[in-house]
Amino acid sequence: MHSIPKAFSFVTYQLSQLHIMHYFTLARIIHVVAVVFWIGGVAMVTTVILPAVRRMNSKRDKIDTFEKIEGKFSLQAKITTLLTAISGFYMMYELDAWDRYHQPKYWWITAMTMIWVVFTIVLFILEPFVLHKWYQKNAEKNPEKTFHFIQRFHWVLLTLSMLTLIGAVAGSHGLFFIQ
């Protein structure tokens, strides 16, 4: 008689764990797809769009084209950085992996978080309240210098993001560059 409740309890426990694993797997899928869209978009802007805009002859075309593209990408970047944060912090919570922030071999977790913080500050605070005004003022005066600065800034962010991605993919599969 006791074996049925124990068996039922065991099955119920196993199903509850399966349910948690599905959430974790879904969080990982959301995380990876969001990062692909986010950093992939940064790569597209950095390596294709900004060089094309800089080669345009007309100052007005440069300014108008960049503003149109940047406005659309900004929304995508905001959504994907939020999805990245929600899914990433959920996975950290489920794994109870907060101590990894203090372990050198998991440097990429700290790097991911720091890159996310930088992008979040830029996208949600600096861009709407500071950078948009700065861009309008400086692009009119000296578009070449302005676009050079923007492209250099994007290259720095893209380089740091790619190094972090390399570390994250390697580290999440057991290859640690630092022990």
C-alpha positions as CSV (number, residue, x, y, z in Angstrom):
1,M,0.0,0.0,0.0
2,H,2.9,2.4,0.8
3,S,4.6,1.6,-2.5
4,I,1.9,3.3,-4.6
5,P,2.2,6.7,-2.8
6,K,6.0,6.5,-2.9
7,A,5.9,5.6,-6.6
8,F,3.4,8.4,-7.3
9,S,5.6,10.8,-5.3
10,F,8.7,9.8,-7.3
11,V,6.8,10.3,-10.6
12,T,5.4,13.6,-9.5
13,Y,8.9,14.8,-8.5
14,Q,10.4,13.6,-11.8
15,L,7.7,15.5,-13.8
16,S,8.3,18.6,-11.7
17,Q,12.0,18.4,-12.5
18,L,11.2,17.9,-16.2
19,H,9.0,21.0,-16.2
20,I,11.9,23.0,-14.7
21,M,14.3,21.7,-17.3
22,H,11.9,22.8,-20.1
23,Y,11.9,26.3,-18.7
24,F,15.6,26.3,-18.5
25,T,15.9,25.0,-22.0
26,L,13.5,27.6,-23.2
27,A,15.5,30.3,-21.3
28,R,18.7,29.2,-23.0
29,I,17.0,29.2,-26.5
30,I,15.7,32.8,-25.8
31,H,19.1,33.8,-24.5
32,V,21.0,32.5,-27.6
33,V,18.5,33.9,-30.1
34,A,18.4,37.3,-28.4
35,V,22.2,37.5,-28.4
36,V,22.4,36.5,-32.0
37,F,20.0,39.3,-33.0
38,W,21.6,41.8,-30.6
39,I,25.3,41.3,-31.3
40,G,24.6,40.3,-34.9
41,G,22.9,43.6,-35.3
42,V,25.9,45.4,-33.8
43,A,28.1,43.5,-36.3
44,M,25.9,44.5,-39.2
45,V,25.9,48.2,-38.1
46,T,29.7,48.2,-37.5
47,T,30.9,46.3,-40.5
48,V,28.3,47.2,-43.2
49,I,26.0,50.1,-42.4
50,L,28.4,52.6,-40.9
51,P,31.1,52.1,-43.6
52,A,28.4,52.5,-46.3
53,V,27.0,55.6,-44.7
54,R,30.5,57.1,-44.3
55,R,31.1,56.6,-48.1
56,M,28.0,58.6,-49.0
57,N,28.8,61.9,-50.7
58,S,26.0,64.1,-49.2
59,K,26.1,65.2,-45.6
60,R,22.3,65.2,-45.5
61,D,22.2,61.6,-46.9
62,K,24.6,60.4,-44.3
63,I,22.7,62.0,-41.4
64,D,19.2,60.9,-42.6
65,T,20.2,57.4,-43.6
66,F,22.0,56.7,-40.3
67,E,19.1,58.1,-38.2
68,K,16.5,56.0,-40.1
69,I,18.5,52.8,-39.6
70,E,19.6,53.5,-36.1
71,G,16.0,54.3,-35.0
72,K,14.8,50.9,-36.2
73,F,17.8,49.0,-34.8
74,S,17.5,50.7,-31.5
75,L,14.1,49.1,-30.8
76,Q,15.5,45.7,-31.8
77,A,18.5,46.2,-29.5
78,K,16.3,47.3,-26.6
79,I,14.1,44.3,-26.9
80,T,16.9,41.8,-27.4
81,T,19.0,43.2,-24.5
82,L,15.9,42.8,-22.2
83,L,15.3,39.3,-23.4
84,T,19.0,38.5,-22.9
85,A,18.9,39.9,-19.3
86,I,15.7,38.1,-18.3
87,S,16.8,34.7,-19.7
88,G,20.4,35.1,-18.5
89,F,19.5,36.0,-14.9
90,Y,16.8,33.3,-14.9
91,M,19.5,30.7,-15.8
92,M,21.9,32.0,-13.2
93,Y,19.1,31.8,-10.6
94,E,18.0,28.2,-11.6
95,L,21.7,27.0,-11.5
96,D,22.4,29.0,-8.4
97,A,25.5,30.0,-10.2
98,W,26.1,33.4,-8.6
99,D,29.4,32.2,-7.2
100,R,30.8,32.0,-10.8
101,Y,31.1,35.8,-10.8
102,H,34.0,35.2,-8.3
103,Q,35.7,32.4,-10.2
104,P,38.3,33.4,-12.8
105,K,37.6,30.5,-15.1
106,Y,34.1,31.9,-15.6
107,W,35.4,35.4,-16.5
108,W,33.0,35.4,-19.5
109,I,29.9,35.5,-17.2
110,T,31.2,38.7,-15.6
111,A,32.1,40.0,-19.1
112,M,28.6,39.2,-20.5
113,T,27.0,41.0,-17.6
114,M,29.3,44.1,-18.0
115,I,28.7,44.2,-21.8
116,W,25.0,44.0,-21.1
117,V,25.3,46.8,-18.5
118,V,27.1,49.1,-21.0
119,F,24.6,48.4,-23.8
120,T,21.7,48.9,-21.5
121,I,23.0,52.3,-20.2
122,V,23.7,53.4,-23.8
123,L,20.3,52.2,-25.2
124,F,18.0,53.2,-22.4
125,I,19.7,56.3,-20.9
126,L,22.5,57.8,-23.0
127,E,21.0,57.4,-26.4
128,P,17.6,59.0,-25.8
129,F,18.8,61.7,-23.3
130,V,22.4,62.5,-24.4
131,L,23.7,60.8,-27.5
132,H,20.8,61.8,-29.9
133,K,21.3,65.5,-29.1
134,W,25.1,65.0,-29.4
135,Y,24.7,63.3,-32.7
136,Q,22.4,65.9,-34.2
137,K,24.8,68.8,-33.1
138,N,28.0,67.1,-34.2
139,A,26.8,65.4,-37.4
140,E,25.8,68.8,-38.8
141,K,29.1,70.4,-37.9
142,N,31.5,67.7,-38.8
143,P,29.9,64.5,-40.1
144,E,33.2,62.8,-41.0
145,K,34.5,63.1,-37.4
146,T,31.2,62.2,-35.9
147,F,30.8,59.0,-37.9
148,H,34.4,58.1,-37.3
149,F,33.8,58.3,-33.6
150,I,30.6,56.3,-33.8
151,Q,32.2,53.6,-35.9
152,R,35.2,53.4,-33.6
153,F,32.9,53.1,-30.6
154,H,30.9,50.3,-32.3
155,W,34.2,48.5,-33.1
156,V,35.2,48.6,-29.5
157,L,31.8,47.2,-28.4
158,L,31.8,44.6,-31.1
159,T,35.3,43.4,-30.3
160,L,34.5,43.1,-26.6
161,S,31.3,41.3,-27.4
162,M,32.9,38.8,-29.8
163,L,35.7,38.0,-27.2
164,T,33.0,37.4,-24.6
165,L,31.0,35.3,-27.0
166,I,34.1,33.1,-27.7
167,G,34.7,32.7,-24.0
168,A,31.1,32.0,-23.3
169,V,30.7,29.3,-26.0
170,A,34.0,27.7,-25.1
171,G,33.4,27.9,-21.3
172,S,29.8,26.6,-21.5
173,H,31.3,23.5,-23.3
174,G,34.1,23.0,-20.8
175,L,37.0,24.8,-22.5
176,F,38.3,27.3,-20.0
177,F,41.1,29.7,-21.0
178,I,41.8,30.5,-17.4
179,Q,41.7,28.0,-14.5
